[in-house]
Amino acid sequence: MKLPYAEPYKIKMVESVYKSTRDERTIWLKEIAKYNLFNLKSKHVFIDLLTDSGTGAMSDKQWAAMMTGDESYAGASSYYKMKEAIKSILGFDYFLPTHQGRAAENVLFSTMIKEGDIVPGNSHFDTTKGHIEFRKAKAVDCTIDEAFDTTCDHPFKGNINIDKLEKVLQENPKEKIPMIIVTVTCNSSGGQPVSIENLKDVKHLAEKYKIPVFFDSARFAENAYFIKKREAAYSELTIKEIVAKMFSFADGMTMSSKKDAIVNMGGFIAMRSEELFKKASVYNIMFEGYITYGGMSGRDMSALAQGLDEGTEFNYLESRIKQVEYLGNKCLEYGIPIQTPIGGHAIFIDAKRFLPQVPKEEYIAQTLACILYIESGIRGVEIGTVLADRDPETRENRYPELELLRLAIPRRVYTKNHIDYIAEALKMVFESRNDIRRGLRITYEAPIMRHFTTEFEQL
Ligand SMILES: *Cc1c(COP(=O)(O)O)cnc(C)c1O
């Protein structure tokens, strides 16, 4: 008999969560949050699946590293711990710490991207796209077509279509393409991985056109796990060996350490070129801080170095990804429509197929998020019309192809009982889905980035 997997850690410290009643939640959601779950106090949430960013649980070794953090302004030993971890695990000689992932993008793009540039990639993450467009440059999506079909089973839905990429490289002058960005795993297409073969092909093509390749690496370790499981040639390698192989096809990277480095705050840029390091250092000092701390405290750099090591261990990754998969499989078993294959960090519920009777003008995924909260105290996040915002010219709602409710699973935080609770809550809501006839109406919204602050009323 094969024994089941189990978490390769035990719990030493616990945090109480308040188990509210349905009546309490109904009032909080209406009166305090105005049907926007971002407006809830965290104490009003029983299981928080808003994001997996910065919400993970640090280990005893990370907390121990916090206690020995070196808070020297320049040359802190914590900085050198981070430098050593980046060199040994990711293989880069140079790096700059930043306070989080978007700050790394800000510094790197200030150095490399100018007005009129074109930056091809695989469904750039929203802050990445934002930082490109803010500089009046353009992000061009070259993801494979299979990524946009939620029911199609492709093992590497984050892959770049090499023909699409080559077309962009052919049709534009080299000076206008400062870099190619490959996001591993691809967040915007549901945490879907990129294969080694694809990374190799991208790098090969990039070399032909002499364009550097950068990885947007927030979930690089989860990407490596999927390579081990799905790309036959690499099944015998350790996660750290696969990670080294992946980054051998990159000239540099940006990192949101709030994801796979399992810290609550932090990020960095890493690169091979000393010249780029020197240029980027100027912006790092201006925006983030001196190059040996860049917006991070010494203790946070120490915890990050330790987190990079733990986050690239197979047993941890297996328990992490199997937990997400367990929830996804429960949903499939109950007939709940979700995006497949199941990604690394979250379950995406297809709200249009869940609530086909609710008109798109009434914010289907937001409606589903509110019902799930009222019934169970679980907080997810809408990835649909509210997030897609209005067309800047016509001011009409943009209705995206997909209305998704994302349930992101924090790292090392919830037990299997919590996951069962989530699955049963979804099942209960799914079974009574025909009672839900109407959605929501907006009563207040900000002119841009409305997702976080929109207020609604129930129809
Ligand atoms: C989270 C994330 C970012 C931005 O990082 P922050 O730490 O939130 O600023 C960039 N790219 C990807 C792929 C991410 O998941």
PDBQT file of the ligand as one rigid body, heavy atoms in Angstrom, charges set to zero:
ROOT
HETATM    1  C1  LIG A 501       2.426  39.146  -7.090  1.00  0.00    +0.000 C 
HETATM    2  C2  LIG A 501       3.044  39.227  -8.395  1.00  0.00    +0.000 A 
HETATM    3  C3  LIG A 501       3.733  40.382  -8.808  1.00  0.00    +0.000 A 
HETATM    4  C4  LIG A 501       3.800  41.638  -7.960  1.00  0.00    +0.000 C 
HETATM    5  O1  LIG A 501       4.395  41.406  -6.747  1.00  0.00    +0.000 OA
HETATM    6  P1  LIG A 501       4.015  42.192  -5.412  1.00  0.00    +0.000 P 
HETATM    7  O2  LIG A 501       4.919  41.600  -4.401  1.00  0.00    +0.000 OA
HETATM    8  O3  LIG A 501       2.565  41.946  -5.137  1.00  0.00    +0.000 OA
HETATM    9  O4  LIG A 501       4.293  43.634  -5.650  1.00  0.00    +0.000 OA
HETATM   10  C5  LIG A 501       4.321  40.358 -10.063  1.00  0.00    +0.000 A 
HETATM   11  N1  LIG A 501       4.228  39.295 -10.868  1.00  0.00    +0.000 NA
HETATM   12  C6  LIG A 501       3.570  38.167 -10.506  1.00  0.00    +0.000 A 
HETATM   13  C7  LIG A 501       3.520  37.013 -11.431  1.00  0.00    +0.000 C 
HETATM   14  C8  LIG A 501       2.954  38.105  -9.261  1.00  0.00    +0.000 A 
HETATM   15  O5  LIG A 501       2.275  36.999  -8.919  1.00  0.00    +0.000 OA
ENDROOT
TORSDOF 0
